[in-house]
């Protein structure tokens, strides 16, 4: 009932081994039968394999014989054309290729032969002949492959023109290549079609930018340079192109166009500091100081440097906001301790502020602001003296009422001199006198340490 259960283990092993050998034998016989029954390579297949292996000289006689025996069979012609080309028999090969195209050989069979001849012409510098062949064969070939070949042709042609200094021709060829992008991208059979499209766009855009630079610097034609950059923007919208175009617009007096470009760059990239700096400059040139201040404050969110505080002080000073200007300069000085130019700027702003207060009759505030200006001036004198000492200039430290290089009045002296008003000598030149203010009685002798933000509530009375 259970035969395997009653057999010895060695008998079972022998039986399985025999079965396995039988299966192997059957498979071997099947493989041999299949091999012997398979038809041998035809002469056409043999010729194609020889051409693929780089043995065209052996393939051509076979194909010629096949063509003579079968004059109505056009499938031999593309391979015969490629064989002739590999053997440098160009005239015979081109005749075979032209005949294949005229006889409407299927696109999938003729396209490779057309591309082979196009590449041959390009490698020999005959770009016109290559273009002519591709244009003629286009209706009878695979459209995507032909258009990609034309785009590559124009790229190489443009490189040759640029090398020869014919940039105008190079741009023309690149524009031809760019016009083919839609057909290249839409053809799914082309691997990396989008990559080729990007390469073409970038080449054209960069060439236009270089041509714009030539027009600007050598030919002194900003109008043509602007036209080139506008073309480049339509192809590839790069921030660097917008910045370059904005600068040309500014040179050409088209400041509003430049401002619009820069605002677009900043809108697309809020961290583009170059665009922000350029925008601030343009807004200042157009007297749009409120816009310039706003743009500068936006810039300082990313770049709160001493130079930007100094620029903000300049803008505030231009619109008469001297208190804001002084505050901005104090921020700049806190970032660049001991900077002589910043201290001189602060003194100048304080003097202007005091002048404006005097003009409005705010004499109390004016005196305090002027006292702060005097303190800053004293600091400047200290720094200048220290610098001259380091340079090895043999100058004694000035006494009260004197500075190195000359003698000044007591009210103009460096630290130790009277900074405000000398009651005992009303004719002396004080800081207040320089502001064309009347001499006020009993002005405090201590110099304020902070710039006042409002007038003091009471002025000391005469004794």
Residue, then its C-alpha position, 0 to 999 in steps of 0.5 A: x500500500x505504501x511502497x516507499x515505506x517498505x523500501x530500504x533507504x539506499x534503494x530510494x536514493x538510487x531511484x531519485x538519482x536515476x530520475x534526475x539523470x533522465x531529466x538532464x538527458x532530456x533537456x540536453x537532447x532538447x537543446x541540441x535539437x533546437x540548435x540544429x533546427x535553428x536556421x543559420x544567419x542570413x547573409x544580410x544579418x551577417x553583413x550587419x553584424x560585420x558593420x557593427x563589429x567595425x569590419x565594414x570592408x568585409x560587409x560591403x561586398x555581401x550587401x552589394x551582392x544582395x542588392x544586385x540579386x534583390x533590386x526591389x528590396x530597399x532594406x539593404x540600402x541604409x546598411x550599404x550607405x553606412x558600409x560605404x561611409x566606414x570605408x571612406x567611399x563617400x560618394x557611393x555611400x551618399x548615393x545609396x543614402x539618397x536612394x533610400x530616402x527617395x524610396x521612402x525606407x521606413x524611418x526606423x531603418x533610415x534614421x541612423x544612417x542619416x545621423x551617421x552622415x550628419x556626424x561625418x560632415x560635422x566632424x569635417x567642419x562642413x556644418x552647412x552640408x550637415x544642416x542641409x542633409x538633416x533638413x532634407x531627411x527630416x520628413x522621412x526620419x524619426x522627428x525627435x532624433x533628427x531635431x536633437x541632431x540639429x540642436x547638437x549641430x547648432x551647438x557645435x556650429x556656434x562654438x566654431x563661430x565664437x572661436x572665430x570671433x563671430x559672436x553674432x553668428x553664434x547667437x543666431x545658431x544658438x537661437x535656432x537650437x533653442x527653437x527646437x527645444x519644444x520638439x525635443x522635450x515632447x519626444x519621449x523616446x529621447x533619453x535626457x531630453x530635458x537635460x539637452x534643453x537646459x544645456x541649450x538654454x544656458x548656452x544661449x543665455x550666457x552668450x547673450x550676456x557676454x555679447x551685452x558686455x561687449x556692447x557696453x564696454x567696447x562698442x559703447x552701445x547700452x541700447x544694444x546691450x540692453x536688448x541682448x540682456x532682455x533676450x537672455x532674460x526671456x530664455x533664462x531668468x537669472x538674478x545676475x542678469x537682472x542685476x546687470x540689466x538694472x545697472x545698464x538701465x541706470x546708466x541709460x537714465x531709465x531708473x524706474x525700469x532698473x528699480x522695477x527689476x531690482x524689486x523683482x529680484x528681491x521679491x524672488x529672493x529676499x536674501x539677495x544682498x547685492x540687489x538690496x544694495x543696488x536698490x538703495x542706491x537707485x532710490x537715493x539717486x531718485x530722491x526717494x529717501x523714504x523708500x531708500x530708508x525702508x529698503x536699507x532697514x530691510x537690508x539691515x535685517x540680514x546685514x546689520x553692519x557699521x557701514x549700513x548704519x552709517x548709510x542710514x545716518x546719511x539718509x536720515x540726515x538728508x531728510x533732517x532727522x538728525x536725532x535718528x542720524x545720530x542714533x544710527x551713527x552711535x550704533x555704527x560706532x558700537x560695532x567699530x570702536x574707535x573709528x575716526x571717520x564715524x566719530x567725525x561724522x557723528x560730530x558733523x551730524x550733532x552740529x547740524x542738529x544744533x544748527x537746526x535747533x537754534x534756527x527754531x529757537x530751541x536754545x536749551x536743547x541746542x546747548x546740550x547737543x553742542x556739548x555732546x558734539x564737543x565731547x565727540x570732537x575731544x575724542x577725535x583729537x585724542x585718537x588723532x594724537x594717539x595715531x601721530x604718536x604711533x607713527x613716530x611723529x615727535x609732537x608733545x601732547x597739547x596743553x589746554x587751548x592748543x592742538x598739535x600743529x597750531x594754537x586755537x582759542x580756549x573754547x576750541x581746545x582738546x580735553x582740559x579746555x573749556x568746552x562750552x562758555x567762558x563766563x569771564x571772557x564773553x568774546x572767546x570763541x565757544x562751540x555755541x558761538x560757532x553755531x551763531x547762538x547768543x551766550x547763555x548764562x550759567x551753562x553747566x560745565x559738565x559735558x552731557x554723556x548722552x545725546x538729549x532726546x528732548x529739551x531740559x525742563x529748566x534753564x539756570x538763572x543769572x546770579 
